[in-house]
């Protein structure tokens, strides 16, 4: 067994997320969805988790918006 850095690392060394940081990040993600073309009212209603999922897949968001436009 070794006595190197991996055995001395503490789990509490990593900084935890602050509520302000989380709010800042979710607000930025919501703004990004509005830039993709979703309505602001629609994005306000969404939960943080659904916003996060949509931001990860921008091509699917654009396809969804294209289907909506074609339906109208």
Helices and strands as residue ranges (DSSP letters): H 5-8, G 11-13, H 19-36, H 40-45, H 48-56, H 58-71
